[in-house]
Amino acid sequence: MTLQRLAVKTLLLFLCFAAMENAGAALRKAPAQKSEATIARITAEELKAKLSRNDPVTILDVRSTDNYVSNENRIKGSIHVKLRRLQFRLSFPPLKDIPRDSEVVTYCACPNDEASIRAAQILMDAGFKNVRVLDGGWQNWQRVKGQVEPKPKG
């Protein structure tokens, strides 16, 4: 591994831990949040099968900006949104137009899915009924060779 790749990976890991700390602080401030145990999960294999069958599912990419920028691809059909802006963005298309009873899957690249879990909590608090976290996030999706597409330009 080159020194540059090691530095980038170290930086990404640091940023994930920083995001975890911010998410943890937000969780401590928020009253009556659902516990991590009550948030449903979906495996990469299950989501891959859903996409293969063209099942209706909205996928939210809540990876950190640095992680998102450093990767060329995203899960096919996913919508990238910054975690800290998610609640605000729910008032605007395309998130505003998602039916509250439709299936929504969140994913990130954090070691323990912290950002995905926080995003799922925000969505459930906003009235979404069928929210799941992609277990293992972006790393597991790549491992199972799930469908990806290039990120939009600009």
mmCIF file of the C-alpha atoms, coordinates in Angstrom:
data_MODEL
# 
_entry.id   MODEL 
# 
loop_
_atom_site.group_PDB 
_atom_site.id 
_atom_site.type_symbol 
_atom_site.label_atom_id 
_atom_site.label_alt_id 
_atom_site.label_comp_id 
_atom_site.label_asym_id 
_atom_site.label_entity_id 
_atom_site.label_seq_id 
_atom_site.pdbx_PDB_ins_code 
_atom_site.Cartn_x 
_atom_site.Cartn_y 
_atom_site.Cartn_z 
_atom_site.occupancy 
_atom_site.B_iso_or_equiv 
_atom_site.pdbx_formal_charge 
_atom_site.auth_seq_id 
_atom_site.auth_comp_id 
_atom_site.auth_asym_id 
_atom_site.auth_atom_id 
_atom_site.pdbx_PDB_model_num 
ATOM 1   C CA . MET A 1 1   ? 0.000   0.000  0.000   1.00 0.00 ? 1   MET A CA 1 
ATOM 2   C CA . THR A 1 2   ? 1.429   3.361  -0.933  1.00 0.00 ? 2   THR A CA 1 
ATOM 3   C CA . LEU A 1 3   ? 1.940   6.043  1.639   1.00 0.00 ? 3   LEU A CA 1 
ATOM 4   C CA . GLN A 1 4   ? -0.639  8.235  -0.098  1.00 0.00 ? 4   GLN A CA 1 
ATOM 5   C CA . ARG A 1 5   ? -3.317  5.481  0.006   1.00 0.00 ? 5   ARG A CA 1 
ATOM 6   C CA . LEU A 1 6   ? -2.548  4.844  3.659   1.00 0.00 ? 6   LEU A CA 1 
ATOM 7   C CA . ALA A 1 7   ? -2.898  8.551  4.411   1.00 0.00 ? 7   ALA A CA 1 
ATOM 8   C CA . VAL A 1 8   ? -6.244  8.722  2.586   1.00 0.00 ? 8   VAL A CA 1 
ATOM 9   C CA . LYS A 1 9   ? -7.567  5.643  4.396   1.00 0.00 ? 9   LYS A CA 1 
ATOM 10  C CA . THR A 1 10  ? -6.415  7.022  7.739   1.00 0.00 ? 10  THR A CA 1 
ATOM 11  C CA . LEU A 1 11  ? -8.115  10.334 7.002   1.00 0.00 ? 11  LEU A CA 1 
ATOM 12  C CA . LEU A 1 12  ? -11.357 8.596  5.999   1.00 0.00 ? 12  LEU A CA 1 
ATOM 13  C CA . LEU A 1 13  ? -11.310 6.513  9.161   1.00 0.00 ? 13  LEU A CA 1 
ATOM 14  C CA . PHE A 1 14  ? -10.721 9.644  11.227  1.00 0.00 ? 14  PHE A CA 1 
ATOM 15  C CA . LEU A 1 15  ? -13.637 11.390 9.491   1.00 0.00 ? 15  LEU A CA 1 
ATOM 16  C CA . CYS A 1 16  ? -15.938 8.438  10.156  1.00 0.00 ? 16  CYS A CA 1 
ATOM 17  C CA . PHE A 1 17  ? -15.024 8.534  13.836  1.00 0.00 ? 17  PHE A CA 1 
ATOM 18  C CA . ALA A 1 18  ? -15.636 12.301 13.861  1.00 0.00 ? 18  ALA A CA 1 
ATOM 19  C CA . ALA A 1 19  ? -19.040 11.706 12.248  1.00 0.00 ? 19  ALA A CA 1 
ATOM 20  C CA . MET A 1 20  ? -19.766 9.049  14.879  1.00 0.00 ? 20  MET A CA 1 
ATOM 21  C CA . GLU A 1 21  ? -18.959 11.534 17.624  1.00 0.00 ? 21  GLU A CA 1 
ATOM 22  C CA . ASN A 1 22  ? -21.243 14.149 16.050  1.00 0.00 ? 22  ASN A CA 1 
ATOM 23  C CA . ALA A 1 23  ? -24.015 11.587 15.618  1.00 0.00 ? 23  ALA A CA 1 
ATOM 24  C CA . GLY A 1 24  ? -23.539 10.488 19.225  1.00 0.00 ? 24  GLY A CA 1 
ATOM 25  C CA . ALA A 1 25  ? -23.810 14.068 20.450  1.00 0.00 ? 25  ALA A CA 1 
ATOM 26  C CA . ALA A 1 26  ? -26.985 14.541 18.417  1.00 0.00 ? 26  ALA A CA 1 
ATOM 27  C CA . LEU A 1 27  ? -28.431 11.341 19.850  1.00 0.00 ? 27  LEU A CA 1 
ATOM 28  C CA . ARG A 1 28  ? -27.690 12.467 23.402  1.00 0.00 ? 28  ARG A CA 1 
ATOM 29  C CA . LYS A 1 29  ? -29.528 15.762 22.750  1.00 0.00 ? 29  LYS A CA 1 
ATOM 30  C CA . ALA A 1 30  ? -32.542 14.273 20.972  1.00 0.00 ? 30  ALA A CA 1 
ATOM 31  C CA . PRO A 1 31  ? -35.417 13.227 23.227  1.00 0.00 ? 31  PRO A CA 1 
ATOM 32  C CA . ALA A 1 32  ? -37.199 9.892  22.866  1.00 0.00 ? 32  ALA A CA 1 
ATOM 33  C CA . GLN A 1 33  ? -35.088 8.514  20.012  1.00 0.00 ? 33  GLN A CA 1 
ATOM 34  C CA . LYS A 1 34  ? -35.644 4.948  18.929  1.00 0.00 ? 34  LYS A CA 1 
ATOM 35  C CA . SER A 1 35  ? -32.866 2.705  20.128  1.00 0.00 ? 35  SER A CA 1 
ATOM 36  C CA . GLU A 1 36  ? -30.438 1.163  17.686  1.00 0.00 ? 36  GLU A CA 1 
ATOM 37  C CA . ALA A 1 37  ? -31.990 -2.231 18.412  1.00 0.00 ? 37  ALA A CA 1 
ATOM 38  C CA . THR A 1 38  ? -35.404 -1.156 17.054  1.00 0.00 ? 38  THR A CA 1 
ATOM 39  C CA . ILE A 1 39  ? -34.034 -0.075 13.681  1.00 0.00 ? 39  ILE A CA 1 
ATOM 40  C CA . ALA A 1 40  ? -34.465 -2.779 11.073  1.00 0.00 ? 40  ALA A CA 1 
ATOM 41  C CA . ARG A 1 41  ? -31.552 -3.852 8.909   1.00 0.00 ? 41  ARG A CA 1 
ATOM 42  C CA . ILE A 1 42  ? -31.238 -5.284 5.430   1.00 0.00 ? 42  ILE A CA 1 
ATOM 43  C CA . THR A 1 43  ? -28.299 -7.326 4.182   1.00 0.00 ? 43  THR A CA 1 
ATOM 44  C CA . ALA A 1 44  ? -26.417 -6.398 1.047   1.00 0.00 ? 44  ALA A CA 1 
ATOM 45  C CA . GLU A 1 45  ? -27.612 -9.656 -0.542  1.00 0.00 ? 45  GLU A CA 1 
ATOM 46  C CA . GLU A 1 46  ? -31.266 -8.829 0.218   1.00 0.00 ? 46  GLU A CA 1 
ATOM 47  C CA . LEU A 1 47  ? -30.963 -5.324 -1.234  1.00 0.00 ? 47  LEU A CA 1 
ATOM 48  C CA . LYS A 1 48  ? -29.112 -6.661 -4.268  1.00 0.00 ? 48  LYS A CA 1 
ATOM 49  C CA . ALA A 1 49  ? -31.986 -9.102 -4.891  1.00 0.00 ? 49  ALA A CA 1 
ATOM 50  C CA . LYS A 1 50  ? -34.576 -6.307 -4.516  1.00 0.00 ? 50  LYS A CA 1 
ATOM 51  C CA . LEU A 1 51  ? -32.778 -4.193 -7.092  1.00 0.00 ? 51  LEU A CA 1 
ATOM 52  C CA . SER A 1 52  ? -32.472 -7.170 -9.447  1.00 0.00 ? 52  SER A CA 1 
ATOM 53  C CA . ARG A 1 53  ? -36.254 -7.680 -9.211  1.00 0.00 ? 53  ARG A CA 1 
ATOM 54  C CA . ASN A 1 54  ? -36.839 -3.921 -9.662  1.00 0.00 ? 54  ASN A CA 1 
ATOM 55  C CA . ASP A 1 55  ? -38.713 -3.826 -6.339  1.00 0.00 ? 55  ASP A CA 1 
ATOM 56  C CA . PRO A 1 56  ? -39.608 -0.266 -5.342  1.00 0.00 ? 56  PRO A CA 1 
ATOM 57  C CA . VAL A 1 57  ? -37.078 0.986  -2.800  1.00 0.00 ? 57  VAL A CA 1 
ATOM 58  C CA . THR A 1 58  ? -35.553 4.403  -2.133  1.00 0.00 ? 58  THR A CA 1 
ATOM 59  C CA . ILE A 1 59  ? -31.872 4.279  -1.202  1.00 0.00 ? 59  ILE A CA 1 
ATOM 60  C CA . LEU A 1 60  ? -30.296 7.168  0.685   1.00 0.00 ? 60  LEU A CA 1 
ATOM 61  C CA . ASP A 1 61  ? -26.513 7.519  0.614   1.00 0.00 ? 61  ASP A CA 1 
ATOM 62  C CA . VAL A 1 62  ? -25.458 9.320  3.798   1.00 0.00 ? 62  VAL A CA 1 
ATOM 63  C CA . ARG A 1 63  ? -21.725 8.745  3.418   1.00 0.00 ? 63  ARG A CA 1 
ATOM 64  C CA . SER A 1 64  ? -19.562 11.636 4.525   1.00 0.00 ? 64  SER A CA 1 
ATOM 65  C CA . THR A 1 65  ? -18.745 14.194 1.850   1.00 0.00 ? 65  THR A CA 1 
ATOM 66  C CA . ASP A 1 66  ? -15.097 13.104 1.833   1.00 0.00 ? 66  ASP A CA 1 
ATOM 67  C CA . ASN A 1 67  ? -16.003 9.438  1.399   1.00 0.00 ? 67  ASN A CA 1 
ATOM 68  C CA . TYR A 1 68  ? -18.562 10.237 -1.279  1.00 0.00 ? 68  TYR A CA 1 
ATOM 69  C CA . VAL A 1 69  ? -16.087 12.418 -3.209  1.00 0.00 ? 69  VAL A CA 1 
ATOM 70  C CA . SER A 1 70  ? -13.287 9.858  -2.950  1.00 0.00 ? 70  SER A CA 1 
ATOM 71  C CA . ASN A 1 71  ? -15.396 7.135  -4.619  1.00 0.00 ? 71  ASN A CA 1 
ATOM 72  C CA . GLU A 1 72  ? -16.386 7.146  -8.266  1.00 0.00 ? 72  GLU A CA 1 
ATOM 73  C CA . ASN A 1 73  ? -19.618 5.197  -7.752  1.00 0.00 ? 73  ASN A CA 1 
ATOM 74  C CA . ARG A 1 74  ? -22.702 4.943  -5.616  1.00 0.00 ? 74  ARG A CA 1 
ATOM 75  C CA . ILE A 1 75  ? -25.396 2.291  -5.218  1.00 0.00 ? 75  ILE A CA 1 
ATOM 76  C CA . LYS A 1 76  ? -27.547 2.305  -8.335  1.00 0.00 ? 76  LYS A CA 1 
ATOM 77  C CA . GLY A 1 77  ? -30.424 4.746  -7.970  1.00 0.00 ? 77  GLY A CA 1 
ATOM 78  C CA . SER A 1 78  ? -29.319 6.098  -4.595  1.00 0.00 ? 78  SER A CA 1 
ATOM 79  C CA . ILE A 1 79  ? -29.714 9.706  -3.520  1.00 0.00 ? 79  ILE A CA 1 
ATOM 80  C CA . HIS A 1 80  ? -26.768 11.282 -1.699  1.00 0.00 ? 80  HIS A CA 1 
ATOM 81  C CA . VAL A 1 81  ? -27.682 13.590 1.161   1.00 0.00 ? 81  VAL A CA 1 
ATOM 82  C CA . LYS A 1 82  ? -25.523 14.996 3.924   1.00 0.00 ? 82  LYS A CA 1 
ATOM 83  C CA . LEU A 1 83  ? -26.659 13.584 7.251   1.00 0.00 ? 83  LEU A CA 1 
ATOM 84  C CA . ARG A 1 84  ? -26.657 16.989 8.921   1.00 0.00 ? 84  ARG A CA 1 
ATOM 85  C CA . ARG A 1 85  ? -28.974 18.324 6.169   1.00 0.00 ? 85  ARG A CA 1 
ATOM 86  C CA . LEU A 1 86  ? -31.335 15.338 5.952   1.00 0.00 ? 86  LEU A CA 1 
ATOM 87  C CA . GLN A 1 87  ? -34.129 16.712 8.131   1.00 0.00 ? 87  GLN A CA 1 
ATOM 88  C CA . PHE A 1 88  ? -34.116 19.999 6.192   1.00 0.00 ? 88  PHE A CA 1 
ATOM 89  C CA . ARG A 1 89  ? -33.929 18.241 2.803   1.00 0.00 ? 89  ARG A CA 1 
ATOM 90  C CA . LEU A 1 90  ? -37.077 16.239 3.616   1.00 0.00 ? 90  LEU A CA 1 
ATOM 91  C CA . SER A 1 91  ? -39.013 19.414 2.782   1.00 0.00 ? 91  SER A CA 1 
ATOM 92  C CA . PHE A 1 92  ? -37.717 19.519 -0.801  1.00 0.00 ? 92  PHE A CA 1 
ATOM 93  C CA . PRO A 1 93  ? -37.836 17.215 -3.839  1.00 0.00 ? 93  PRO A CA 1 
ATOM 94  C CA . PRO A 1 94  ? -36.892 14.481 -4.354  1.00 0.00 ? 94  PRO A CA 1 
ATOM 95  C CA . LEU A 1 95  ? -37.075 13.543 -0.650  1.00 0.00 ? 95  LEU A CA 1 
ATOM 96  C CA . LYS A 1 96  ? -40.335 15.434 -0.132  1.00 0.00 ? 96  LYS A CA 1 
ATOM 97  C CA . ASP A 1 97  ? -42.002 13.230 -2.748  1.00 0.00 ? 97  ASP A CA 1 
ATOM 98  C CA . ILE A 1 98  ? -41.161 9.884  -1.139  1.00 0.00 ? 98  ILE A CA 1 
ATOM 99  C CA . PRO A 1 99  ? -44.338 8.282  0.265   1.00 0.00 ? 99  PRO A CA 1 
ATOM 100 C CA . ARG A 1 100 ? -44.034 7.796  4.021   1.00 0.00 ? 100 ARG A CA 1 
ATOM 101 C CA . ASP A 1 101 ? -45.110 4.151  3.734   1.00 0.00 ? 101 ASP A CA 1 
ATOM 102 C CA . SER A 1 102 ? -42.586 3.210  1.022   1.00 0.00 ? 102 SER A CA 1 
ATOM 103 C CA . GLU A 1 103 ? -39.404 1.250  1.721   1.00 0.00 ? 103 GLU A CA 1 
ATOM 104 C CA . VAL A 1 104 ? -36.311 3.363  2.379   1.00 0.00 ? 104 VAL A CA 1 
ATOM 105 C CA . VAL A 1 105 ? -32.787 2.010  2.898   1.00 0.00 ? 105 VAL A CA 1 
ATOM 106 C CA . THR A 1 106 ? -29.951 4.140  4.280   1.00 0.00 ? 106 THR A CA 1 
ATOM 107 C CA . TYR A 1 107 ? -26.250 3.412  3.919   1.00 0.00 ? 107 TYR A CA 1 
ATOM 108 C CA . CYS A 1 108 ? -22.926 4.941  4.890   1.00 0.00 ? 108 CYS A CA 1 
ATOM 109 C CA . ALA A 1 109 ? -19.282 3.884  5.056   1.00 0.00 ? 109 ALA A CA 1 
ATOM 110 C CA . CYS A 1 110 ? -18.826 4.112  8.834   1.00 0.00 ? 110 CYS A CA 1 
ATOM 111 C CA . PRO A 1 111 ? -17.474 1.084  10.720  1.00 0.00 ? 111 PRO A CA 1 
ATOM 112 C CA . ASN A 1 112 ? -20.716 0.416  12.628  1.00 0.00 ? 112 ASN A CA 1 
ATOM 113 C CA . ASP A 1 113 ? -23.287 2.092  10.346  1.00 0.00 ? 113 ASP A CA 1 
ATOM 114 C CA . GLU A 1 114 ? -23.609 5.065  12.716  1.00 0.00 ? 114 GLU A CA 1 
ATOM 115 C CA . ALA A 1 115 ? -24.597 7.632  10.074  1.00 0.00 ? 115 ALA A CA 1 
ATOM 116 C CA . SER A 1 116 ? -27.099 5.203  8.515   1.00 0.00 ? 116 SER A CA 1 
ATOM 117 C CA . ILE A 1 117 ? -28.672 4.538  11.895  1.00 0.00 ? 117 ILE A CA 1 
ATOM 118 C CA . ARG A 1 118 ? -28.973 8.254  12.639  1.00 0.00 ? 118 ARG A CA 1 
ATOM 119 C CA . ALA A 1 119 ? -30.496 8.846  9.181   1.00 0.00 ? 119 ALA A CA 1 
ATOM 120 C CA . ALA A 1 120 ? -33.012 6.051  9.812   1.00 0.00 ? 120 ALA A CA 1 
ATOM 121 C CA . GLN A 1 121 ? -33.954 7.664  13.126  1.00 0.00 ? 121 GLN A CA 1 
ATOM 122 C CA . ILE A 1 122 ? -34.480 11.041 11.440  1.00 0.00 ? 122 ILE A CA 1 
ATOM 123 C CA . LEU A 1 123 ? -36.663 9.409  8.773   1.00 0.00 ? 123 LEU A CA 1 
ATOM 124 C CA . MET A 1 124 ? -38.754 7.510  11.331  1.00 0.00 ? 124 MET A CA 1 
ATOM 125 C CA . ASP A 1 125 ? -39.215 10.674 13.378  1.00 0.00 ? 125 ASP A CA 1 
ATOM 126 C CA . ALA A 1 126 ? -40.452 12.348 10.164  1.00 0.00 ? 126 ALA A CA 1 
ATOM 127 C CA . GLY A 1 127 ? -43.128 9.679  9.769   1.00 0.00 ? 127 GLY A CA 1 
ATOM 128 C CA . PHE A 1 128 ? -41.482 7.092  7.525   1.00 0.00 ? 128 PHE A CA 1 
ATOM 129 C CA . LYS A 1 129 ? -42.781 3.645  8.421   1.00 0.00 ? 129 LYS A CA 1 
ATOM 130 C CA . ASN A 1 130 ? -40.507 1.228  6.515   1.00 0.00 ? 130 ASN A CA 1 
ATOM 131 C CA . VAL A 1 131 ? -36.887 2.278  7.029   1.00 0.00 ? 131 VAL A CA 1 
ATOM 132 C CA . ARG A 1 132 ? -33.934 -0.084 7.127   1.00 0.00 ? 132 ARG A CA 1 
ATOM 133 C CA . VAL A 1 133 ? -30.176 0.290  7.439   1.00 0.00 ? 133 VAL A CA 1 
ATOM 134 C CA . LEU A 1 134 ? -27.905 -1.494 4.970   1.00 0.00 ? 134 LEU A CA 1 
ATOM 135 C CA . ASP A 1 135 ? -25.929 -3.793 7.249   1.00 0.00 ? 135 ASP A CA 1 
ATOM 136 C CA . GLY A 1 136 ? -22.219 -3.169 6.672   1.00 0.00 ? 136 GLY A CA 1 
ATOM 137 C CA . GLY A 1 137 ? -22.968 -0.230 4.380   1.00 0.00 ? 137 GLY A CA 1 
ATOM 138 C CA . TRP A 1 138 ? -20.896 0.670  1.353   1.00 0.00 ? 138 TRP A CA 1 
ATOM 139 C CA . GLN A 1 139 ? -18.154 -1.841 2.187   1.00 0.00 ? 139 GLN A CA 1 
ATOM 140 C CA . ASN A 1 140 ? -20.542 -4.808 2.212   1.00 0.00 ? 140 ASN A CA 1 
ATOM 141 C CA . TRP A 1 141 ? -22.234 -3.554 -0.948  1.00 0.00 ? 141 TRP A CA 1 
ATOM 142 C CA . GLN A 1 142 ? -18.891 -3.561 -2.753  1.00 0.00 ? 142 GLN A CA 1 
ATOM 143 C CA . ARG A 1 143 ? -18.041 -6.969 -1.286  1.00 0.00 ? 143 ARG A CA 1 
ATOM 144 C CA . VAL A 1 144 ? -21.179 -8.584 -2.767  1.00 0.00 ? 144 VAL A CA 1 
ATOM 145 C CA . LYS A 1 145 ? -20.622 -6.751 -6.049  1.00 0.00 ? 145 LYS A CA 1 
ATOM 146 C CA . GLY A 1 146 ? -23.950 -4.947 -5.833  1.00 0.00 ? 146 GLY A CA 1 
ATOM 147 C CA . GLN A 1 147 ? -25.168 -2.729 -8.659  1.00 0.00 ? 147 GLN A CA 1 
ATOM 148 C CA . VAL A 1 148 ? -23.402 0.631  -8.800  1.00 0.00 ? 148 VAL A CA 1 
ATOM 149 C CA . GLU A 1 149 ? -23.510 3.614  -11.089 1.00 0.00 ? 149 GLU A CA 1 
ATOM 150 C CA . PRO A 1 150 ? -21.214 6.580  -11.588 1.00 0.00 ? 150 PRO A CA 1 
ATOM 151 C CA . LYS A 1 151 ? -22.012 9.567  -9.419  1.00 0.00 ? 151 LYS A CA 1 
ATOM 152 C CA . PRO A 1 152 ? -23.665 12.452 -11.275 1.00 0.00 ? 152 PRO A CA 1 
ATOM 153 C CA . LYS A 1 153 ? -21.260 15.086 -12.519 1.00 0.00 ? 153 LYS A CA 1 
ATOM 154 C CA . GLY A 1 154 ? -21.303 18.511 -10.905 1.00 0.00 ? 154 GLY A CA 1 
# 
